[in-house]
Amino acid sequence: MKVTKQDWLFAAVIAIVLGILLLNTGKEKARRVPADDRHRPLLERLARGADREEVERECAICHNARSIALPGNHPPKEQCLLCHARKG
């Protein structure tokens, strides 16, 4: 069986696509939730199986316009733990 120019081109395209996918995996784009005294109780509740949405409501207590403001380009703040990874 002879390998043609089209076969090599197809293999190159597949290799490029796989390379791009591999380069983008494992990159953490959002900051981790710190395991400090302020966040530890929330992280422990999550570890015990608490509802993510219920715990996220408490994020707004500190992370609001008056206290620890979020950047202007921050997505909706009601879904904190979908982006912000938990340590552990």
Residue, then its C-alpha position, 0 to 999 in steps of 0.5 A: m500500500k502506497v502512502t500518498k501526498q493526501d495521506w500525509l496531509f491528512a495525518a499532518v492536519i490530525a497532528i496539528v489538531l491534537g497538538i492544539l487540544l493537548l496544549n490547551t488541556g490542563k491550563e487553569k484559567a481561573r484562580r483557585v479558591p484559597a484555603d484560608d480561614r475565610h474560605r475554609p468553612l465553605l470548602e469544608r461544606l462542599a467536601r461534605g456534600a453541600d449544594r454548590e449553589e447554596v454555598e455560592r450565595e455566601c460568596a456575594i457576602c464578601h465579593n460585592a461592589r462595596s467589599i472585594a469588588l470583581p473585575g469589570n470583565h468578570p462573568p456573572k458572579e452567581q456561578c463562582l465554583l463552576c470556574h474557580a477550582r477548589k484546592g485539594 
